[in-house]
Every structure is written in C-alpha cells, then in structure tokens.
C-alpha cells in the first residue's frame, strides 16, 4: 500500500469518489468506498509520513461517514430502553481490537450484517492505547473506515474501555491521578468515542468498616468524571457512561456494593444530569485468563448469579441497563448464552481474538518469532519467579502489537483474508449466542445517527 506525499495526492486519488469544498464533503460514488480507495485512505490515516496527510485522511473518513449516514454514536438510548424493559433479552458484545484493527473491524461488521445486528461495540482500553500505539483519533478513524468499507450504515459505537484511575498514583497524588483520566476523556470524546467506561473501582478501599465508606472514592470520582463527559459531549448526543464497582481479578461484587455506589453516585452527580447506563462487576474472571505452565488457559469459575442479582437491582431500582462482564473472551463457548439468561447488558471480549490471530495458520511463523524475540529482549523484566517461558510469552505477547503493527497490517492479502474469515465466523457465533441477532431494529428505534466532527485543523493537530 503506497503513501500519499501530500494532500493534493489524496484529492487526486479520490477524484470521482468524493468532492470537497472547504469543510463540505460530498460523496459521488458510494460503491467506490467499498474498494481500494478506502483501503488506501485508512492506511494513510495511520502510517502516512506527515501529520497533515494523516490528519486529512482521518478528517475525510469522518466526513464521508457523516455524508452517508455512518457515524460515531452513543448506545445510551438503547441501554436506557433496556433498563425500562423495552428491549428483548440481549448482551451487547464489546470487542477490544489490539492489532489488525482494520481487518478485525471489517470482520465484526460482516458478521453483524449476516445476522442483522446493530448492537455491537468497538473498544480500546486506556492500557491498550499505550502498548498498541493507537491513540483515540487514529482508532476511531480506522473503525469508521472499516464500517464504510463494508457498506455499513447507522450508528457506530466506539468505546473507551477501562478509563482507569491508577490506585498507586492516586495514593501519592489524587488530583494528578484523576487528571490523567480527565486528559484521556478530553482526547477521546472529540475523536468520536461516545461511549466511555469510567473505572475508579481501583479506589475501593475494603479497610473501611461500611460499604458506603469503601465505595466513597469510587462514586465521588466517577461522578466527577461523568460531569466532564457531559461538558464535552457534542450537541444531540448523550454519551453512554459506564461505572465499575469491583476491580477485575479481585473479590466478587455484591448487590450491597452496587447499591451503595449508586446511592452515593446519584447524590454526588448534579441534579438532572444523565448518569451511568451500566455497571461493571467482578464475577470471578481475570483479564486475559490465567495461563498454565504450557501456555494454555485455565478454566474459570464464573458466578453468573452476580450478574443476575445486580442487573435486577440495576433495572428495577435505578432503571439502567444492568451489569457488564469483563475478561470473558477466553471462556468456553458454552458459557456465552448464559450472559443473556442472567441479564448482563454487555460483555467485553479481547484476549481470545488476540489468541486467534497468533494461533492462526495464516500468521507467518517468521513474524510470530520476531515478535517473541522482541518480547524476550524488551519485556524480560516482566518475567516472574517460577513462570515458564510459555506463560511469559502468553502474558506479554499483547505488547508486541505496537512495534510490529505495520507488519501485521501489510501482511499479504491472502493471509489477512484468511484471518478475517476466521474472526468473522467467531463473531457470528458470538452474536448468535449473545442474542443480538436482529438488534438493528432496536438500535434504529432508540439511537439516532447524529453528524459530528471537528475541524480539519484540529484533526491534523491530533495526528
């Protein structure tokens, strides 16, 4: 894939596909968006040599989406309808894409089109932004480009996952630790992240004698950050905000903890301001799973009753969608339909797709070994006592995606198509199990497509 040398090159490549006059973009040939023109535009949005070219490509992708009705959206309306009991049982999949972002997102969309689903989320966590080298403006552009490439029309749900307050930093300097999250929110929303999961659950302190006291720092900071989200959200859009009461990998959450959080959060939030639409809880999972000595993943004892009981309170008492399950992608296939039957509103999936890519027969062995050698050289200090090399590589291989992302992106077409098909098949299975077949009907009913964006100059500055 070739790089544009200048903005003039971009205009020449898109001649006959779009026209633009100042900030106005008109699409002349929608069919051409599903071909090489979009492939080249998104490649340059990520890898072009200059900020001017990268930013212009990102801005064009956003404006093309606005022109044809494929734009970043908030799932808030659907989730509040879920809380009112107006939506059939479903659990919305939220997928963290760490590598091959364009191809993986295209596979997600193709799978959604096969089952007529509109309820699916693309997300990236605060930590993943760092080690995958994908800042919000780039990530949003790639996701929108993938949707356009597959001819998708409607709201595109892009989410900031685990926008987390670092507990260690908070203990040293609370305001500085929260400021890091404020800065990330301020970067993400203008980029098109209209779904933000605030994670201040790291601040829960079980040393206090009462549950409200244990949750106090959590709900106060969650409310504070929700206010920031409301200040930044564009006109016509209520950003979907998620809260969290139990840190993943720690003790399982309880209804008492949830209600203590909600009472404190609602009392702290300014009167009349829209609050959270969902709550993340801990049920026994851990991010990425627990690798055994040979690198395989140990089975998890997940307590579905936590999801069901807290979702019941969430819907009946607070009229929000319900519980969110993190760290689920490495669970066995037969577990996924239980999320729907236990009223989880959303499930987060990441490592399982990373594993599929690494384990695919379509990944060249030399690329995989180059990544592993890089990890041995650059992440050796992360190897723990008693850990086997297989366990070490399993836990650290996600960190190879950033340094090698262009090599993954530019794999031969046949390799990427093979991986894409494997992912698409898995997404179809998950959509079916999670009950989102046909959910485009509910999305169209409860979520409006709203044009949004920022100036070309701002997009270039972010690039």
N, C-alpha and C positions, 0 to 999 in steps of 0.2 A: 504494500500500500504506500503510495507516494505522499509526500508532504507538500502543502501549499507554501510557497515562498512569500506570498503577500495576500492582502485582501482582494486585490484585483484577480489573483488566481482563483480565489473562492468564487467570485462573481462569474468568472468565465466558466468554471466547472458546473455551476448551477444554472447557466443560461438555458432557458426553455423549461426549467423546472419551477423556479420562483422568480419574482421580480421584487425589488425593494427600492423604495424611495424614502430616504431618511429613515424613520423608525417604522415605516409601514411595509409589511411583508405580505405579498400575495402569492398564493400557490397556483401555478398554471397547469401543472401536470402531477396530480396526486399519485398516479401509478408509479411515477419515477422515484417517489420517496421510498418505494419498496425494492430498491436496487442499489447499484454501485454508488450512486450519488450520496445516499445516506451513509453507506459504509465509509466512504472517504471523508465525509463531513465529520463523523463522530471520531474517526481515528485522529484527525487533526485537532479535534476538541480536546484530546488527551495528550497527543505526542508532538504536535507542531512545535517548531523551534522558538517561536516568539509568542509573547503574551497577547499581542494584538491579533494574531491568527487564531490562537486557542480561544480567546475570549469572543471573537467574532463568530466562530463556529458554534460555540455554546449559546450565544445570543440568538443566532439563526435557528438552531434546533428548538429553542423555547418558543420563538415567534412563529415558526412553522406549525408547531403543535397548537398554539393559540388559534391560528388561522383555520385549522381543520377540525378542531374540537377534541384534541388530545392534549390535556394539560394537567399539571400537578393539582391534586385535590386533597381534601381532608375527609377522612372516614367518620368524622364526628357525628354527622347526621344519621348515618346507618347505625352507629353504636348507641346513640340515644334512643333510636327507634327500637333497638334490641332491648334496651332497658325498660321500655314501655310494653314489651311483649308483642310488638308489631312485626317481628321478623321471624321466619321459620328457623328451627334449630340449625345452627352452623357455627363452625370455629374458623375464623379467618387466618390463613397462613401468612406469616411474615417471614420473608427469606432474606438472610444476610448474605450478600454476594461479595466474596473476597477476591475472586480472580475470574478471568474470562467474563467480565461483567456484562459486556455487550451480548455475547453468545448465550450466557445463562439467562439474562433477562428476556432475550428473544424466545428461549425455550419455555420460560414461565408464561409468556403471552400466548404462544402457540397452544400450550396445554389449556390455558383459560378459554381460548376461542373454541377448542374442541368440546368443552363442557359448558359453554356459555356462562362463564364465571366473571363477575366484575369485582368480587371481594377477594383481593389478594394484595399483599403489600411487599414493596421492595424496601429493604432497610440496611443500615450500616451503623455499627456501634461506635461510640467515642474511641475505644481502644483500636478498633479495626481501621478507622480513618488513619491512625498513625502508622501501623505496620503494613497496610496495603497501599499506602501513598494515594488515597482517594479522598480529596477534600470535597465538601458538600457540593460546590458548584460543578465540579467535574462529574461527580457521581450522578447528580440529577440530570445532567446533560446526556450522559450515556444511557440512563434508564429511559428517558423520553425518546431518544433516538431509536432504541430497541423497539419501543412501542410503535413508533412511526414506521419502522422497517417492516413490521408485521401487519400493518394496516389497522392497528387498534384505535378505537375512538371511544372517548369517555374519560372520566377522572382517573389519574394515575397516582396511586398512593405511595409516596416516598416518605420514609420514616427515619428519624434519628433514634436509634436504639441505645439504651443504657447511657444517656447523657448523665454521667455519674459524678457525684461529689466524692473525691478521694478522701477516705477517712483519716489516713495518716497525715495528709496535708491539713485537713480540717482541724485536727487536734493541735497542730502547730500554729496555724493562721486561718481561722474560719472564713474570713472575708475573702482572702486570696483564693482559697479552695473553691468557694462558690463562684467567684469571679471567672474562673476557668470555664465553668459550665455556662455562665452568662455570655461569655465571649463566643462559645460554640453555638449556642442558640441564636445569637445575633448574626452569626455567619450562615447558619443553616436555613433559617426561615426565608430570607431574601433569595436563597438559591432554589427554593421550591420544596423544602421539607415542611409540609403542612401537617405532619404527624410527629409529635415529639414525646418520647418516653423519658420523663424525669426520674432519675434514680438517686434518691437521697436515702435509700434504705440502709446504705453503709453507715449512716449516722445513728441508727437504732442502738440504744445502749441498754442491754439487759441487766446491768448492775442496779438500775433504779428499781424501787420496790413496787411501783404500779405500772400497768401497761401504758396509760396515757403519758407518764413521765418517760418511759422507754421510747415512745414514738415521737416525743415533742420536737426534737431537732429535725426529724424526718418530715413531719407535716408542716412545720413552720417554713422550712427551706423549700419544700415542694410548692407551697402556696406562693412564696416569694417569686419563684421561677415561673410559676403559672402567670403571675401578673406581667412579667416580662414578655412572655409569649403573646399575651393579649395586646400588649403595646405594639408588638412587631407584626402581627398577622395582617395580611392585606385586606382591603375592603371586600366584603362579601364572603369571606372565608372565616370560619371558626376552626382554628387549628385543633386537631384531636390531641389531647394531652393524656398521658398515662402516668399513674403513680406506682409506687412499689413499697411493699411493707416488709418483705423478707428477702435478705440477700441470698442469691442463688448459691447452693452448696452449703448453706447453714441450716439451722433448725426449721422444721416445717411451720408454716403460718397458721394462725387461728382466726376464727371469726372475731374473737375479742380484740385481737390486734388490729384487724381491719376496721372495726367499728370505732376503736379509739383513734385510729388515723383519720377516718372520715370526719368524726365529730370535731377533732382539732383542726383539720384542714379547712372544713367548711366555715368554722368560726373565725379562722385567720384570713381567709380569702375575702376581698371586698364584697359587700352585699351586691347581689345581682350579677356578679361576674361568672361566666361559664367556667366550671371546674373540670375535673378529670372525667374521662368517659370509660375508663377501665382501670383495673388494678392488677399489678404483677405480684405473684405469690411464690413461695417456695413449697415444693411438694416432695422433694427427695432427689431431684435431678442435679446435675452439675454441668457447667458449660464444657462442651467437647467430649463429655463422657470420661470415664476412668479407665485408662489403658492398663492392660495386664502386661506381664513380663514379655510376651511375644508381640506386643503392639496391638492386639485385638482389644475390643471394648467390653468391659464387664457389664453384666446385666444390672439394671436399676430397679429398685423397689419404689415405684411412684404411687403416692397416696392420692387417688382420684377424689376421695371424699373431701379433701381440702378444697379442690376446685368447685365441687358441687355446693358445699356448705357456704363458702364465701360468696359464690355467684348468687346464691339465693338471697343472701342479705343485700348484696350489691343491687340486685334488681328490685326487690320488694321494698327495701328501706331507703335506698338512695337513687334509684331509677337510672343507674348506669349499666353498661353492657355486661359486666361480670369480670371474671378472672382471666389472667394471661399466664400462659405456661412458657417458661424459658427452658433452653437446653434440651429440646425434645428430638432433634433430628437423628440422634443415634439410638432412639428407642426402636424396639421391634415393630414390624409393620402392623401386627395385630393390635397394637396399642392405640393407633390413631383415631379409630372411630369412637373410642371411649371419651375423647375430649368433647365430642358433640353431646353424647349422652349425659355427661357431667357438667354441661352448660358453660364450658370455657368459651370465652368470646374470641380469643386469639391465641395462636401458638407460634413460637419463634423457632426457626429452623436454620442451622448454619453449618455445623461441622460435618454433618452427613453428606452434604453436597461437595464440600471440600474433599472428603474422603473418596467420593465417587470419581472426582476428577483425577486425583492422584493415583487411584487404583484402576483407572480406565485403560483398556488395551490401546486406546487412541493417543495416550500420552507417550511421546518418545522417551525411551529409557535414558538417553543421554541428558535430556532436560531434567528429569527427575533426579538423576545422580548429581548433576551440577547444583541443583537446589540443596540436596542433602549435604554435599561437601561445603557449601556456603554456610549452612547451619552449623556444621561441626566447627568451622573456623570462627564464626561470628557470634554464636549463641552458646558456646561451651560453658560459660559461667552459669547457665540456667540448668545444667545437669545436676540432679540431686543425688545425694548419697544413696546407694542401693538401687538406683534406677538403671535399667538396661538401656542399650543404645536404641532398641526398638521403641521403648517408652519415651525416651528423649526426643527422637525424631517425630513421633506422633504428636507430642505436646508442643513442639516448636515449629513444625513444618508450615503452619499458617504464616509464619514470619518470613518465609521465602517468597511470598507472593509479590510484595512490593518491589524488591530488587530485580525480579525476573518477569515483571508483568508484561513488558513489551514482547518478550519471547513467547509467553503464553498467547498474547493477543495475535501474534503473527505466525502462529502455527499454520501448516498447510491447511487449505480449506477442507480437505477430506477428513483430517484429524478433528478439526473444530466441529464439522458437521456430525461426525460420529459421537463426540461428547455431547453435543447439543441434543441429539436424538435420545441418548441415554437419560439425560436430565429431563427432557420433555416427558418421557414415559413415566418417570418417577413423579413428576409434578401432576400428571393426570391422575395417577393412583392416589396421591395425597389429597388433591381437590375432591375426588370422589369420597374418600374416607372422612374428610372434614366437613362434608355436607355443603360445599359451596357451588355444586353444580346448579346452574340456572340462576345464580345470585346476581347476575347483571340486572334482573328485574328489580330486585330490592335496592341495588345501588342506584339505578336510574330514578327510582321513586324517592330516595332520601338524600341523594347527593347531586348537587348541580355542578356543571362544569363552568368554572369562572376563569376568565382570562386574567393572567397575572404575569408579572415580569419586572425587570429592572432595565435601566438604560444600558446601551451598548458600552458606554464608558465605564460604568460600574462593573459590568461583566468582564471587561478587559482587565480592570484593576484586580479583580478576584483571581484572574488567571495568571 
